[in-house]
Amino acid sequence: MQPVRIAPSILSADFARLGAEVQAIDQAGADWIHIDVMDGHFVPNISFGPPIIKAIRPLTTKPFDVHLMIAPVDRYLDAFAEAGADTISVHVEAGPHIHRSLQHIKSLGKRAGVVLCPGTPAKSLDYLLELADLVLVMSVNPGFGGQKFIDNQLKKIAAIRKMIDASGRDIDLEVDGGVDHDTARRCIEAGADALVAGTSVFKDGPDGYARNIAGLRAG
């Protein structure tokens, strides 16, 4: 397994000073910048679009880990690639042909991620791992920050870790939802090597970002 990467979710940032927040988490030790894109249709919330990603792209060299909670997703892949996404992750249920979606992301020169909601089984990855650079396990139902971690997702994380190891491919296993200092440790023990954290990074203001990121990484 790779060292644990921490990807603060800017959904929990202060939107009135978003550029400064991105720079602050960069300087505080974030490995990736996680960007939750919601459309008010696939999930019951609306957040960012490509113009926001394009606007903050010059402010950091850290990879943009873009999680698309939108449907249909395929028609927007080019726009997010052009805006500056490095990894583009899509839900199994967000289009009619997830395999084709992953192929298209890779054709754009981007890392392709596949996302599993809490009710989506690990088995849905059976014919996708050959294309995936990242698997994102949602440990809450997508749509809102600050939700409670769903414990039964730990079994799914462990099962996917075995699948990734058996594949022989270098695939990141990321967890998103309710990640704090306690659940981070449990996710890492189950096999995760990347953690998305919103509230637990941003809760103490800029003075606490470095401490919170380091604490999550340590598990």
Rosetta blueprint (number, residue, H / E / L):
1 M L
2 Q L
3 P L
4 V L
5 R E
6 I E
7 A E
8 P E
9 S E
10 I H
11 L H
12 S H
13 A L
14 D L
15 F H
16 A H
17 R H
18 L H
19 G H
20 A H
21 E H
22 V H
23 Q H
24 A H
25 I H
26 D H
27 Q H
28 A L
29 G L
30 A L
31 D L
32 W L
33 I E
34 H E
35 I E
36 D E
37 V E
38 M E
39 D E
40 G L
41 H L
42 F L
43 V L
44 P L
45 N L
46 I E
47 S L
48 F L
49 G L
50 P H
51 P H
52 I H
53 I H
54 K H
55 A H
56 I H
57 R H
58 P H
59 L H
60 T L
61 T L
62 K L
63 P L
64 F E
65 D E
66 V E
67 H E
68 L E
69 M E
70 I L
71 A L
72 P L
73 V L
74 D H
75 R H
76 Y H
77 L H
78 D H
79 A H
80 F H
81 A H
82 E H
83 A H
84 G L
85 A L
86 D L
87 T E
88 I E
89 S E
90 V E
91 H E
92 V L
93 E L
94 A L
95 G L
96 P L
97 H L
98 I H
99 H H
100 R H
101 S H
102 L H
103 Q H
104 H H
105 I H
106 K H
107 S H
108 L L
109 G L
110 K L
111 R E
112 A E
113 G E
114 V E
115 V E
116 L E
117 C L
118 P L
119 G L
120 T L
121 P L
122 A H
123 K H
124 S H
125 L H
126 D L
127 Y L
128 L L
129 L L
130 E L
131 L L
132 A L
133 D L
134 L E
135 V E
136 L E
137 V E
138 M E
139 S L
140 V L
141 N L
142 P L
143 G L
144 F L
145 G L
146 G L
147 Q L
148 K L
149 F L
150 I L
151 D L
152 N L
153 Q H
154 L H
155 K H
156 K H
157 I H
158 A H
159 A H
160 I H
161 R H
162 K H
163 M H
164 I H
165 D H
166 A H
167 S H
168 G L
169 R L
170 D L
171 I L
172 D E
173 L E
174 E E
175 V E
176 D E
177 G L
178 G L
179 V L
180 D L
181 H H
182 D H
183 T H
184 A H
185 R H
186 R H
187 C H
188 I H
189 E H
190 A H
191 G L
192 A L
193 D L
194 A E
195 L E
196 V E
197 A E
198 G L
199 T H
200 S H
201 V H
202 F H
203 K L
204 D L
205 G L
206 P H
207 D H
208 G H
209 Y H
210 A H
211 R H
212 N H
213 I H
214 A H
215 G H
216 L H
217 R H
218 A H
219 G L
